[in-house]
Amino acid sequence: MFSLIIIGLFSAIFLLSLYESGDLSWVTNDDIGNCGGENRLAPSDVMQTIYKNDSSFQNLTKGNYSGSGGIFNETGKSVEYIQVNGSYIHEATIKMQNGTLKTIGPDSSQENLYREADSLNGSIISIHSQMTGGEFYMITIDTPNETVKSIEKVNELPEWTTETIIEEVSEDEP
């Protein structure tokens, strides 16, 4: 009986040392936000790192661009659409105190929409933002090799790249 306790104690010490060294991990360290992989970077962080190291991308954008949408493929080709020297136009849907919905905008500033919603005593429930002006580019990335494969100018952005931000504001609900 005593020998089983000693074996159990040594096993626990061995497993703990593996865990501390990083060779053994608990499943609970993995979070749902990283799609099942431990310590996996967010797609936007991976793409930002690739962009930062690519001189063609840096020469095009000079560090000033906005991404409008992309398809991230960790094991193959990723694509992102960007806008250089453009601007956003915003519209907001607000919920009035009487429960009705009202659309405000368009405006080039989300801050102005929030101010207008406040002045109407309403709460913003969604914002629709669309890029206008500037030049549009499609960036193709070889994700596993962390390189930009191509930069192509496009006449317009695909429809799916328009951005919708949904923000729920509730002061009355618990």
Chimera marker file (.cmm) of the C-alpha trace (Angstrom):
<marker_set name="trace">
<marker id="1" x="0.000" y="0.000" z="0.000" r="1" g="1" b="0" radius="0.5"/>
<marker id="2" x="2.815" y="2.384" z="0.919" r="1" g="1" b="0" radius="0.5"/>
<marker id="3" x="4.525" y="1.656" z="-2.410" r="1" g="1" b="0" radius="0.5"/>
<marker id="4" x="1.368" y="2.717" z="-4.333" r="1" g="1" b="0" radius="0.5"/>
<marker id="5" x="1.341" y="6.047" z="-2.507" r="1" g="1" b="0" radius="0.5"/>
<marker id="6" x="5.028" y="6.609" z="-3.350" r="1" g="1" b="0" radius="0.5"/>
<marker id="7" x="4.439" y="5.704" z="-7.045" r="1" g="1" b="0" radius="0.5"/>
<marker id="8" x="1.422" y="8.045" z="-7.140" r="1" g="1" b="0" radius="0.5"/>
<marker id="9" x="3.442" y="10.877" z="-5.597" r="1" g="1" b="0" radius="0.5"/>
<marker id="10" x="6.314" y="10.430" z="-8.062" r="1" g="1" b="0" radius="0.5"/>
<marker id="11" x="3.843" y="10.306" z="-10.966" r="1" g="1" b="0" radius="0.5"/>
<marker id="12" x="2.238" y="13.558" z="-9.824" r="1" g="1" b="0" radius="0.5"/>
<marker id="13" x="5.654" y="15.231" z="-9.479" r="1" g="1" b="0" radius="0.5"/>
<marker id="14" x="6.657" y="13.981" z="-12.951" r="1" g="1" b="0" radius="0.5"/>
<marker id="15" x="3.450" y="15.267" z="-14.595" r="1" g="1" b="0" radius="0.5"/>
<marker id="16" x="3.744" y="18.601" z="-12.823" r="1" g="1" b="0" radius="0.5"/>
<marker id="17" x="7.331" y="19.011" z="-14.046" r="1" g="1" b="0" radius="0.5"/>
<marker id="18" x="6.203" y="18.269" z="-17.623" r="1" g="1" b="0" radius="0.5"/>
<marker id="19" x="3.449" y="20.852" z="-17.311" r="1" g="1" b="0" radius="0.5"/>
<marker id="20" x="5.839" y="23.480" z="-15.915" r="1" g="1" b="0" radius="0.5"/>
<marker id="21" x="8.329" y="22.852" z="-18.741" r="1" g="1" b="0" radius="0.5"/>
<marker id="22" x="5.616" y="23.361" z="-21.361" r="1" g="1" b="0" radius="0.5"/>
<marker id="23" x="5.811" y="19.789" z="-22.701" r="1" g="1" b="0" radius="0.5"/>
<marker id="24" x="2.393" y="18.950" z="-21.242" r="1" g="1" b="0" radius="0.5"/>
<marker id="25" x="-0.549" y="21.317" z="-21.259" r="1" g="1" b="0" radius="0.5"/>
<marker id="26" x="-3.971" y="21.276" z="-19.708" r="1" g="1" b="0" radius="0.5"/>
<marker id="27" x="-6.857" y="21.458" z="-22.149" r="1" g="1" b="0" radius="0.5"/>
<marker id="28" x="-8.312" y="24.319" z="-20.118" r="1" g="1" b="0" radius="0.5"/>
<marker id="29" x="-5.465" y="26.614" z="-21.219" r="1" g="1" b="0" radius="0.5"/>
<marker id="30" x="-6.949" y="26.685" z="-24.684" r="1" g="1" b="0" radius="0.5"/>
<marker id="31" x="-9.662" y="29.264" z="-25.199" r="1" g="1" b="0" radius="0.5"/>
<marker id="32" x="-12.512" y="29.217" z="-27.640" r="1" g="1" b="0" radius="0.5"/>
<marker id="33" x="-11.414" y="32.465" z="-29.278" r="1" g="1" b="0" radius="0.5"/>
<marker id="34" x="-8.384" y="30.968" z="-30.964" r="1" g="1" b="0" radius="0.5"/>
<marker id="35" x="-10.191" y="28.180" z="-32.840" r="1" g="1" b="0" radius="0.5"/>
<marker id="36" x="-8.770" y="25.274" z="-30.889" r="1" g="1" b="0" radius="0.5"/>
<marker id="37" x="-5.050" y="26.024" z="-31.014" r="1" g="1" b="0" radius="0.5"/>
<marker id="38" x="-3.046" y="27.061" z="-28.028" r="1" g="1" b="0" radius="0.5"/>
<marker id="39" x="-1.308" y="30.422" z="-28.186" r="1" g="1" b="0" radius="0.5"/>
<marker id="40" x="-2.537" y="30.984" z="-31.751" r="1" g="1" b="0" radius="0.5"/>
<marker id="41" x="-2.391" y="34.580" z="-32.961" r="1" g="1" b="0" radius="0.5"/>
<marker id="42" x="-5.470" y="36.341" z="-34.264" r="1" g="1" b="0" radius="0.5"/>
<marker id="43" x="-5.665" y="36.447" z="-38.081" r="1" g="1" b="0" radius="0.5"/>
<marker id="44" x="-5.392" y="40.239" z="-38.071" r="1" g="1" b="0" radius="0.5"/>
<marker id="45" x="-2.166" y="40.048" z="-36.027" r="1" g="1" b="0" radius="0.5"/>
<marker id="46" x="-0.673" y="37.480" z="-38.421" r="1" g="1" b="0" radius="0.5"/>
<marker id="47" x="-1.525" y="39.635" z="-41.446" r="1" g="1" b="0" radius="0.5"/>
<marker id="48" x="-0.240" y="42.827" z="-39.782" r="1" g="1" b="0" radius="0.5"/>
<marker id="49" x="3.109" y="41.137" z="-39.126" r="1" g="1" b="0" radius="0.5"/>
<marker id="50" x="3.354" y="40.019" z="-42.759" r="1" g="1" b="0" radius="0.5"/>
<marker id="51" x="2.484" y="43.520" z="-43.987" r="1" g="1" b="0" radius="0.5"/>
<marker id="52" x="5.038" y="45.125" z="-41.687" r="1" g="1" b="0" radius="0.5"/>
<marker id="53" x="7.805" y="42.977" z="-43.210" r="1" g="1" b="0" radius="0.5"/>
<marker id="54" x="6.854" y="43.530" z="-46.871" r="1" g="1" b="0" radius="0.5"/>
<marker id="55" x="8.512" y="46.517" z="-48.556" r="1" g="1" b="0" radius="0.5"/>
<marker id="56" x="6.066" y="46.622" z="-51.513" r="1" g="1" b="0" radius="0.5"/>
<marker id="57" x="3.114" y="46.868" z="-49.140" r="1" g="1" b="0" radius="0.5"/>
<marker id="58" x="4.857" y="49.533" z="-47.053" r="1" g="1" b="0" radius="0.5"/>
<marker id="59" x="5.732" y="51.569" z="-50.163" r="1" g="1" b="0" radius="0.5"/>
<marker id="60" x="2.106" y="51.441" z="-51.348" r="1" g="1" b="0" radius="0.5"/>
<marker id="61" x="0.442" y="52.348" z="-48.069" r="1" g="1" b="0" radius="0.5"/>
<marker id="62" x="3.184" y="54.314" z="-46.311" r="1" g="1" b="0" radius="0.5"/>
<marker id="63" x="1.649" y="52.893" z="-43.135" r="1" g="1" b="0" radius="0.5"/>
<marker id="64" x="-1.720" y="54.561" z="-43.804" r="1" g="1" b="0" radius="0.5"/>
<marker id="65" x="-4.469" y="52.234" z="-45.027" r="1" g="1" b="0" radius="0.5"/>
<marker id="66" x="-7.688" y="50.689" z="-43.872" r="1" g="1" b="0" radius="0.5"/>
<marker id="67" x="-8.656" y="47.082" z="-44.310" r="1" g="1" b="0" radius="0.5"/>
<marker id="68" x="-12.184" y="46.490" z="-45.487" r="1" g="1" b="0" radius="0.5"/>
<marker id="69" x="-12.415" y="42.721" z="-45.429" r="1" g="1" b="0" radius="0.5"/>
<marker id="70" x="-10.489" y="39.561" z="-45.965" r="1" g="1" b="0" radius="0.5"/>
<marker id="71" x="-10.432" y="35.807" z="-46.030" r="1" g="1" b="0" radius="0.5"/>
<marker id="72" x="-7.824" y="34.285" z="-43.748" r="1" g="1" b="0" radius="0.5"/>
<marker id="73" x="-6.482" y="30.804" z="-44.478" r="1" g="1" b="0" radius="0.5"/>
<marker id="74" x="-3.834" y="29.734" z="-42.008" r="1" g="1" b="0" radius="0.5"/>
<marker id="75" x="-2.540" y="26.887" z="-44.199" r="1" g="1" b="0" radius="0.5"/>
<marker id="76" x="-2.732" y="28.467" z="-47.649" r="1" g="1" b="0" radius="0.5"/>
<marker id="77" x="-3.565" y="31.656" z="-49.489" r="1" g="1" b="0" radius="0.5"/>
<marker id="78" x="-5.218" y="34.565" z="-47.664" r="1" g="1" b="0" radius="0.5"/>
<marker id="79" x="-6.788" y="37.568" z="-49.376" r="1" g="1" b="0" radius="0.5"/>
<marker id="80" x="-7.508" y="41.017" z="-47.979" r="1" g="1" b="0" radius="0.5"/>
<marker id="81" x="-8.999" y="44.109" z="-49.552" r="1" g="1" b="0" radius="0.5"/>
<marker id="82" x="-7.616" y="47.445" z="-48.449" r="1" g="1" b="0" radius="0.5"/>
<marker id="83" x="-8.239" y="51.080" z="-49.205" r="1" g="1" b="0" radius="0.5"/>
<marker id="84" x="-5.520" y="53.679" z="-49.479" r="1" g="1" b="0" radius="0.5"/>
<marker id="85" x="-6.352" y="57.382" z="-49.109" r="1" g="1" b="0" radius="0.5"/>
<marker id="86" x="-10.081" y="56.753" z="-48.687" r="1" g="1" b="0" radius="0.5"/>
<marker id="87" x="-12.697" y="57.641" z="-46.141" r="1" g="1" b="0" radius="0.5"/>
<marker id="88" x="-15.769" y="56.137" z="-44.457" r="1" g="1" b="0" radius="0.5"/>
<marker id="89" x="-19.366" y="57.256" z="-44.604" r="1" g="1" b="0" radius="0.5"/>
<marker id="90" x="-21.491" y="56.078" z="-41.657" r="1" g="1" b="0" radius="0.5"/>
<marker id="91" x="-25.207" y="55.630" z="-41.003" r="1" g="1" b="0" radius="0.5"/>
<marker id="92" x="-26.627" y="54.593" z="-37.661" r="1" g="1" b="0" radius="0.5"/>
<marker id="93" x="-29.860" y="53.034" z="-36.533" r="1" g="1" b="0" radius="0.5"/>
<marker id="94" x="-31.003" y="54.300" z="-33.180" r="1" g="1" b="0" radius="0.5"/>
<marker id="95" x="-33.722" y="53.094" z="-30.832" r="1" g="1" b="0" radius="0.5"/>
<marker id="96" x="-35.785" y="55.967" z="-29.573" r="1" g="1" b="0" radius="0.5"/>
<marker id="97" x="-37.184" y="56.102" z="-26.031" r="1" g="1" b="0" radius="0.5"/>
<marker id="98" x="-40.642" y="55.213" z="-27.337" r="1" g="1" b="0" radius="0.5"/>
<marker id="99" x="-39.231" y="52.026" z="-28.917" r="1" g="1" b="0" radius="0.5"/>
<marker id="100" x="-39.244" y="53.162" z="-32.554" r="1" g="1" b="0" radius="0.5"/>
<marker id="101" x="-36.184" y="52.856" z="-34.772" r="1" g="1" b="0" radius="0.5"/>
<marker id="102" x="-34.720" y="55.782" z="-36.675" r="1" g="1" b="0" radius="0.5"/>
<marker id="103" x="-31.835" y="55.994" z="-39.158" r="1" g="1" b="0" radius="0.5"/>
<marker id="104" x="-29.463" y="58.951" z="-38.873" r="1" g="1" b="0" radius="0.5"/>
<marker id="105" x="-26.633" y="59.989" z="-41.170" r="1" g="1" b="0" radius="0.5"/>
<marker id="106" x="-24.855" y="59.723" z="-43.451" r="1" g="1" b="0" radius="0.5"/>
<marker id="107" x="-21.877" y="61.347" z="-41.788" r="1" g="1" b="0" radius="0.5"/>
<marker id="108" x="-18.123" y="61.001" z="-42.110" r="1" g="1" b="0" radius="0.5"/>
<marker id="109" x="-17.737" y="60.802" z="-38.311" r="1" g="1" b="0" radius="0.5"/>
<marker id="110" x="-19.134" y="58.112" z="-36.016" r="1" g="1" b="0" radius="0.5"/>
<marker id="111" x="-18.620" y="60.557" z="-33.172" r="1" g="1" b="0" radius="0.5"/>
<marker id="112" x="-21.116" y="62.954" z="-34.782" r="1" g="1" b="0" radius="0.5"/>
<marker id="113" x="-23.656" y="60.120" z="-35.036" r="1" g="1" b="0" radius="0.5"/>
<marker id="114" x="-23.262" y="59.340" z="-31.337" r="1" g="1" b="0" radius="0.5"/>
<marker id="115" x="-23.755" y="63.026" z="-30.502" r="1" g="1" b="0" radius="0.5"/>
<marker id="116" x="-26.886" y="63.190" z="-32.661" r="1" g="1" b="0" radius="0.5"/>
<marker id="117" x="-28.257" y="60.008" z="-31.039" r="1" g="1" b="0" radius="0.5"/>
<marker id="118" x="-27.639" y="61.550" z="-27.605" r="1" g="1" b="0" radius="0.5"/>
<marker id="119" x="-29.393" y="64.773" z="-28.607" r="1" g="1" b="0" radius="0.5"/>
<marker id="120" x="-32.425" y="62.731" z="-29.742" r="1" g="1" b="0" radius="0.5"/>
<marker id="121" x="-32.345" y="60.709" z="-26.482" r="1" g="1" b="0" radius="0.5"/>
<marker id="122" x="-31.836" y="57.513" z="-28.463" r="1" g="1" b="0" radius="0.5"/>
<marker id="123" x="-29.444" y="54.565" z="-28.225" r="1" g="1" b="0" radius="0.5"/>
<marker id="124" x="-27.400" y="53.427" z="-31.201" r="1" g="1" b="0" radius="0.5"/>
<marker id="125" x="-28.138" y="49.790" z="-31.974" r="1" g="1" b="0" radius="0.5"/>
<marker id="126" x="-26.145" y="49.480" z="-35.226" r="1" g="1" b="0" radius="0.5"/>
<marker id="127" x="-23.784" y="51.405" z="-37.449" r="1" g="1" b="0" radius="0.5"/>
<marker id="128" x="-23.349" y="50.753" z="-41.161" r="1" g="1" b="0" radius="0.5"/>
<marker id="129" x="-20.026" y="51.998" z="-42.521" r="1" g="1" b="0" radius="0.5"/>
<marker id="130" x="-18.991" y="52.090" z="-46.149" r="1" g="1" b="0" radius="0.5"/>
<marker id="131" x="-15.687" y="53.116" z="-47.672" r="1" g="1" b="0" radius="0.5"/>
<marker id="132" x="-15.726" y="55.798" z="-50.319" r="1" g="1" b="0" radius="0.5"/>
<marker id="133" x="-13.025" y="57.349" z="-52.452" r="1" g="1" b="0" radius="0.5"/>
<marker id="134" x="-9.380" y="56.429" z="-52.504" r="1" g="1" b="0" radius="0.5"/>
<marker id="135" x="-7.852" y="53.449" z="-54.258" r="1" g="1" b="0" radius="0.5"/>
<marker id="136" x="-8.712" y="49.820" z="-53.634" r="1" g="1" b="0" radius="0.5"/>
<marker id="137" x="-6.276" y="46.916" z="-53.643" r="1" g="1" b="0" radius="0.5"/>
<marker id="138" x="-6.491" y="43.165" z="-53.263" r="1" g="1" b="0" radius="0.5"/>
<marker id="139" x="-3.571" y="41.760" z="-51.298" r="1" g="1" b="0" radius="0.5"/>
<marker id="140" x="-2.840" y="38.041" z="-51.741" r="1" g="1" b="0" radius="0.5"/>
<marker id="141" x="-0.761" y="36.460" z="-48.978" r="1" g="1" b="0" radius="0.5"/>
<marker id="142" x="1.030" y="33.128" z="-48.761" r="1" g="1" b="0" radius="0.5"/>
<marker id="143" x="0.152" y="32.678" z="-45.105" r="1" g="1" b="0" radius="0.5"/>
<marker id="144" x="2.350" y="29.690" z="-44.155" r="1" g="1" b="0" radius="0.5"/>
<marker id="145" x="5.436" y="31.342" z="-45.718" r="1" g="1" b="0" radius="0.5"/>
<marker id="146" x="4.469" y="34.768" z="-44.296" r="1" g="1" b="0" radius="0.5"/>
<marker id="147" x="4.912" y="36.614" z="-47.606" r="1" g="1" b="0" radius="0.5"/>
<marker id="148" x="2.820" y="38.945" z="-49.745" r="1" g="1" b="0" radius="0.5"/>
<marker id="149" x="2.373" y="37.159" z="-53.083" r="1" g="1" b="0" radius="0.5"/>
<marker id="150" x="0.676" y="39.963" z="-55.017" r="1" g="1" b="0" radius="0.5"/>
<marker id="151" x="-0.823" y="43.420" z="-54.754" r="1" g="1" b="0" radius="0.5"/>
<marker id="152" x="-3.468" y="44.162" z="-57.377" r="1" g="1" b="0" radius="0.5"/>
<marker id="153" x="-5.420" y="47.375" z="-57.852" r="1" g="1" b="0" radius="0.5"/>
<marker id="154" x="-9.177" y="46.760" z="-58.160" r="1" g="1" b="0" radius="0.5"/>
<marker id="155" x="-11.890" y="49.161" z="-59.325" r="1" g="1" b="0" radius="0.5"/>
<marker id="156" x="-14.261" y="48.433" z="-56.470" r="1" g="1" b="0" radius="0.5"/>
<marker id="157" x="-14.536" y="46.389" z="-53.316" r="1" g="1" b="0" radius="0.5"/>
<marker id="158" x="-16.616" y="43.220" z="-53.193" r="1" g="1" b="0" radius="0.5"/>
<marker id="159" x="-20.031" y="43.771" z="-51.626" r="1" g="1" b="0" radius="0.5"/>
<marker id="160" x="-19.246" y="41.522" z="-48.639" r="1" g="1" b="0" radius="0.5"/>
<marker id="161" x="-16.495" y="43.879" z="-47.464" r="1" g="1" b="0" radius="0.5"/>
<marker id="162" x="-18.872" y="46.585" z="-46.261" r="1" g="1" b="0" radius="0.5"/>
<marker id="163" x="-18.659" y="46.835" z="-42.498" r="1" g="1" b="0" radius="0.5"/>
<marker id="164" x="-21.534" y="46.618" z="-40.055" r="1" g="1" b="0" radius="0.5"/>
<marker id="165" x="-20.881" y="47.257" z="-36.393" r="1" g="1" b="0" radius="0.5"/>
<marker id="166" x="-23.620" y="46.134" z="-34.045" r="1" g="1" b="0" radius="0.5"/>
<marker id="167" x="-23.504" y="47.687" z="-30.631" r="1" g="1" b="0" radius="0.5"/>
<marker id="168" x="-26.133" y="47.006" z="-28.027" r="1" g="1" b="0" radius="0.5"/>
<marker id="169" x="-26.672" y="49.741" z="-25.504" r="1" g="1" b="0" radius="0.5"/>
<marker id="170" x="-29.081" y="49.052" z="-22.690" r="1" g="1" b="0" radius="0.5"/>
<marker id="171" x="-29.437" y="51.156" z="-19.590" r="1" g="1" b="0" radius="0.5"/>
<marker id="172" x="-32.742" y="49.651" z="-18.427" r="1" g="1" b="0" radius="0.5"/>
<marker id="173" x="-31.924" y="45.935" z="-18.603" r="1" g="1" b="0" radius="0.5"/>
<marker id="174" x="-29.909" y="44.194" z="-15.854" r="1" g="1" b="0" radius="0.5"/>
<link id1="1" id2="2" r="1" g="1" b="0" radius="0.2"/>
<link id1="2" id2="3" r="1" g="1" b="0" radius="0.2"/>
<link id1="3" id2="4" r="1" g="1" b="0" radius="0.2"/>
<link id1="4" id2="5" r="1" g="1" b="0" radius="0.2"/>
<link id1="5" id2="6" r="1" g="1" b="0" radius="0.2"/>
<link id1="6" id2="7" r="1" g="1" b="0" radius="0.2"/>
<link id1="7" id2="8" r="1" g="1" b="0" radius="0.2"/>
<link id1="8" id2="9" r="1" g="1" b="0" radius="0.2"/>
<link id1="9" id2="10" r="1" g="1" b="0" radius="0.2"/>
<link id1="10" id2="11" r="1" g="1" b="0" radius="0.2"/>
<link id1="11" id2="12" r="1" g="1" b="0" radius="0.2"/>
<link id1="12" id2="13" r="1" g="1" b="0" radius="0.2"/>
<link id1="13" id2="14" r="1" g="1" b="0" radius="0.2"/>
<link id1="14" id2="15" r="1" g="1" b="0" radius="0.2"/>
<link id1="15" id2="16" r="1" g="1" b="0" radius="0.2"/>
<link id1="16" id2="17" r="1" g="1" b="0" radius="0.2"/>
<link id1="17" id2="18" r="1" g="1" b="0" radius="0.2"/>
<link id1="18" id2="19" r="1" g="1" b="0" radius="0.2"/>
<link id1="19" id2="20" r="1" g="1" b="0" radius="0.2"/>
<link id1="20" id2="21" r="1" g="1" b="0" radius="0.2"/>
<link id1="21" id2="22" r="1" g="1" b="0" radius="0.2"/>
<link id1="22" id2="23" r="1" g="1" b="0" radius="0.2"/>
<link id1="23" id2="24" r="1" g="1" b="0" radius="0.2"/>
<link id1="24" id2="25" r="1" g="1" b="0" radius="0.2"/>
<link id1="25" id2="26" r="1" g="1" b="0" radius="0.2"/>
<link id1="26" id2="27" r="1" g="1" b="0" radius="0.2"/>
<link id1="27" id2="28" r="1" g="1" b="0" radius="0.2"/>
<link id1="28" id2="29" r="1" g="1" b="0" radius="0.2"/>
<link id1="29" id2="30" r="1" g="1" b="0" radius="0.2"/>
<link id1="30" id2="31" r="1" g="1" b="0" radius="0.2"/>
<link id1="31" id2="32" r="1" g="1" b="0" radius="0.2"/>
<link id1="32" id2="33" r="1" g="1" b="0" radius="0.2"/>
<link id1="33" id2="34" r="1" g="1" b="0" radius="0.2"/>
<link id1="34" id2="35" r="1" g="1" b="0" radius="0.2"/>
<link id1="35" id2="36" r="1" g="1" b="0" radius="0.2"/>
<link id1="36" id2="37" r="1" g="1" b="0" radius="0.2"/>
<link id1="37" id2="38" r="1" g="1" b="0" radius="0.2"/>
<link id1="38" id2="39" r="1" g="1" b="0" radius="0.2"/>
<link id1="39" id2="40" r="1" g="1" b="0" radius="0.2"/>
<link id1="40" id2="41" r="1" g="1" b="0" radius="0.2"/>
<link id1="41" id2="42" r="1" g="1" b="0" radius="0.2"/>
<link id1="42" id2="43" r="1" g="1" b="0" radius="0.2"/>
<link id1="43" id2="44" r="1" g="1" b="0" radius="0.2"/>
<link id1="44" id2="45" r="1" g="1" b="0" radius="0.2"/>
<link id1="45" id2="46" r="1" g="1" b="0" radius="0.2"/>
<link id1="46" id2="47" r="1" g="1" b="0" radius="0.2"/>
<link id1="47" id2="48" r="1" g="1" b="0" radius="0.2"/>
<link id1="48" id2="49" r="1" g="1" b="0" radius="0.2"/>
<link id1="49" id2="50" r="1" g="1" b="0" radius="0.2"/>
<link id1="50" id2="51" r="1" g="1" b="0" radius="0.2"/>
<link id1="51" id2="52" r="1" g="1" b="0" radius="0.2"/>
<link id1="52" id2="53" r="1" g="1" b="0" radius="0.2"/>
<link id1="53" id2="54" r="1" g="1" b="0" radius="0.2"/>
<link id1="54" id2="55" r="1" g="1" b="0" radius="0.2"/>
<link id1="55" id2="56" r="1" g="1" b="0" radius="0.2"/>
<link id1="56" id2="57" r="1" g="1" b="0" radius="0.2"/>
<link id1="57" id2="58" r="1" g="1" b="0" radius="0.2"/>
<link id1="58" id2="59" r="1" g="1" b="0" radius="0.2"/>
<link id1="59" id2="60" r="1" g="1" b="0" radius="0.2"/>
<link id1="60" id2="61" r="1" g="1" b="0" radius="0.2"/>
<link id1="61" id2="62" r="1" g="1" b="0" radius="0.2"/>
<link id1="62" id2="63" r="1" g="1" b="0" radius="0.2"/>
<link id1="63" id2="64" r="1" g="1" b="0" radius="0.2"/>
<link id1="64" id2="65" r="1" g="1" b="0" radius="0.2"/>
<link id1="65" id2="66" r="1" g="1" b="0" radius="0.2"/>
<link id1="66" id2="67" r="1" g="1" b="0" radius="0.2"/>
<link id1="67" id2="68" r="1" g="1" b="0" radius="0.2"/>
<link id1="68" id2="69" r="1" g="1" b="0" radius="0.2"/>
<link id1="69" id2="70" r="1" g="1" b="0" radius="0.2"/>
<link id1="70" id2="71" r="1" g="1" b="0" radius="0.2"/>
<link id1="71" id2="72" r="1" g="1" b="0" radius="0.2"/>
<link id1="72" id2="73" r="1" g="1" b="0" radius="0.2"/>
<link id1="73" id2="74" r="1" g="1" b="0" radius="0.2"/>
<link id1="74" id2="75" r="1" g="1" b="0" radius="0.2"/>
<link id1="75" id2="76" r="1" g="1" b="0" radius="0.2"/>
<link id1="76" id2="77" r="1" g="1" b="0" radius="0.2"/>
<link id1="77" id2="78" r="1" g="1" b="0" radius="0.2"/>
<link id1="78" id2="79" r="1" g="1" b="0" radius="0.2"/>
<link id1="79" id2="80" r="1" g="1" b="0" radius="0.2"/>
<link id1="80" id2="81" r="1" g="1" b="0" radius="0.2"/>
<link id1="81" id2="82" r="1" g="1" b="0" radius="0.2"/>
<link id1="82" id2="83" r="1" g="1" b="0" radius="0.2"/>
<link id1="83" id2="84" r="1" g="1" b="0" radius="0.2"/>
<link id1="84" id2="85" r="1" g="1" b="0" radius="0.2"/>
<link id1="85" id2="86" r="1" g="1" b="0" radius="0.2"/>
<link id1="86" id2="87" r="1" g="1" b="0" radius="0.2"/>
<link id1="87" id2="88" r="1" g="1" b="0" radius="0.2"/>
<link id1="88" id2="89" r="1" g="1" b="0" radius="0.2"/>
<link id1="89" id2="90" r="1" g="1" b="0" radius="0.2"/>
<link id1="90" id2="91" r="1" g="1" b="0" radius="0.2"/>
<link id1="91" id2="92" r="1" g="1" b="0" radius="0.2"/>
<link id1="92" id2="93" r="1" g="1" b="0" radius="0.2"/>
<link id1="93" id2="94" r="1" g="1" b="0" radius="0.2"/>
<link id1="94" id2="95" r="1" g="1" b="0" radius="0.2"/>
<link id1="95" id2="96" r="1" g="1" b="0" radius="0.2"/>
<link id1="96" id2="97" r="1" g="1" b="0" radius="0.2"/>
<link id1="97" id2="98" r="1" g="1" b="0" radius="0.2"/>
<link id1="98" id2="99" r="1" g="1" b="0" radius="0.2"/>
<link id1="99" id2="100" r="1" g="1" b="0" radius="0.2"/>
<link id1="100" id2="101" r="1" g="1" b="0" radius="0.2"/>
<link id1="101" id2="102" r="1" g="1" b="0" radius="0.2"/>
<link id1="102" id2="103" r="1" g="1" b="0" radius="0.2"/>
<link id1="103" id2="104" r="1" g="1" b="0" radius="0.2"/>
<link id1="104" id2="105" r="1" g="1" b="0" radius="0.2"/>
<link id1="105" id2="106" r="1" g="1" b="0" radius="0.2"/>
<link id1="106" id2="107" r="1" g="1" b="0" radius="0.2"/>
<link id1="107" id2="108" r="1" g="1" b="0" radius="0.2"/>
<link id1="108" id2="109" r="1" g="1" b="0" radius="0.2"/>
<link id1="109" id2="110" r="1" g="1" b="0" radius="0.2"/>
<link id1="110" id2="111" r="1" g="1" b="0" radius="0.2"/>
<link id1="111" id2="112" r="1" g="1" b="0" radius="0.2"/>
<link id1="112" id2="113" r="1" g="1" b="0" radius="0.2"/>
<link id1="113" id2="114" r="1" g="1" b="0" radius="0.2"/>
<link id1="114" id2="115" r="1" g="1" b="0" radius="0.2"/>
<link id1="115" id2="116" r="1" g="1" b="0" radius="0.2"/>
<link id1="116" id2="117" r="1" g="1" b="0" radius="0.2"/>
<link id1="117" id2="118" r="1" g="1" b="0" radius="0.2"/>
<link id1="118" id2="119" r="1" g="1" b="0" radius="0.2"/>
<link id1="119" id2="120" r="1" g="1" b="0" radius="0.2"/>
<link id1="120" id2="121" r="1" g="1" b="0" radius="0.2"/>
<link id1="121" id2="122" r="1" g="1" b="0" radius="0.2"/>
<link id1="122" id2="123" r="1" g="1" b="0" radius="0.2"/>
<link id1="123" id2="124" r="1" g="1" b="0" radius="0.2"/>
<link id1="124" id2="125" r="1" g="1" b="0" radius="0.2"/>
<link id1="125" id2="126" r="1" g="1" b="0" radius="0.2"/>
<link id1="126" id2="127" r="1" g="1" b="0" radius="0.2"/>
<link id1="127" id2="128" r="1" g="1" b="0" radius="0.2"/>
<link id1="128" id2="129" r="1" g="1" b="0" radius="0.2"/>
<link id1="129" id2="130" r="1" g="1" b="0" radius="0.2"/>
<link id1="130" id2="131" r="1" g="1" b="0" radius="0.2"/>
<link id1="131" id2="132" r="1" g="1" b="0" radius="0.2"/>
<link id1="132" id2="133" r="1" g="1" b="0" radius="0.2"/>
<link id1="133" id2="134" r="1" g="1" b="0" radius="0.2"/>
<link id1="134" id2="135" r="1" g="1" b="0" radius="0.2"/>
<link id1="135" id2="136" r="1" g="1" b="0" radius="0.2"/>
<link id1="136" id2="137" r="1" g="1" b="0" radius="0.2"/>
<link id1="137" id2="138" r="1" g="1" b="0" radius="0.2"/>
<link id1="138" id2="139" r="1" g="1" b="0" radius="0.2"/>
<link id1="139" id2="140" r="1" g="1" b="0" radius="0.2"/>
<link id1="140" id2="141" r="1" g="1" b="0" radius="0.2"/>
<link id1="141" id2="142" r="1" g="1" b="0" radius="0.2"/>
<link id1="142" id2="143" r="1" g="1" b="0" radius="0.2"/>
<link id1="143" id2="144" r="1" g="1" b="0" radius="0.2"/>
<link id1="144" id2="145" r="1" g="1" b="0" radius="0.2"/>
<link id1="145" id2="146" r="1" g="1" b="0" radius="0.2"/>
<link id1="146" id2="147" r="1" g="1" b="0" radius="0.2"/>
<link id1="147" id2="148" r="1" g="1" b="0" radius="0.2"/>
<link id1="148" id2="149" r="1" g="1" b="0" radius="0.2"/>
<link id1="149" id2="150" r="1" g="1" b="0" radius="0.2"/>
<link id1="150" id2="151" r="1" g="1" b="0" radius="0.2"/>
<link id1="151" id2="152" r="1" g="1" b="0" radius="0.2"/>
<link id1="152" id2="153" r="1" g="1" b="0" radius="0.2"/>
<link id1="153" id2="154" r="1" g="1" b="0" radius="0.2"/>
<link id1="154" id2="155" r="1" g="1" b="0" radius="0.2"/>
<link id1="155" id2="156" r="1" g="1" b="0" radius="0.2"/>
<link id1="156" id2="157" r="1" g="1" b="0" radius="0.2"/>
<link id1="157" id2="158" r="1" g="1" b="0" radius="0.2"/>
<link id1="158" id2="159" r="1" g="1" b="0" radius="0.2"/>
<link id1="159" id2="160" r="1" g="1" b="0" radius="0.2"/>
<link id1="160" id2="161" r="1" g="1" b="0" radius="0.2"/>
<link id1="161" id2="162" r="1" g="1" b="0" radius="0.2"/>
<link id1="162" id2="163" r="1" g="1" b="0" radius="0.2"/>
<link id1="163" id2="164" r="1" g="1" b="0" radius="0.2"/>
<link id1="164" id2="165" r="1" g="1" b="0" radius="0.2"/>
<link id1="165" id2="166" r="1" g="1" b="0" radius="0.2"/>
<link id1="166" id2="167" r="1" g="1" b="0" radius="0.2"/>
<link id1="167" id2="168" r="1" g="1" b="0" radius="0.2"/>
<link id1="168" id2="169" r="1" g="1" b="0" radius="0.2"/>
<link id1="169" id2="170" r="1" g="1" b="0" radius="0.2"/>
<link id1="170" id2="171" r="1" g="1" b="0" radius="0.2"/>
<link id1="171" id2="172" r="1" g="1" b="0" radius="0.2"/>
<link id1="172" id2="173" r="1" g="1" b="0" radius="0.2"/>
<link id1="173" id2="174" r="1" g="1" b="0" radius="0.2"/>
</marker_set>
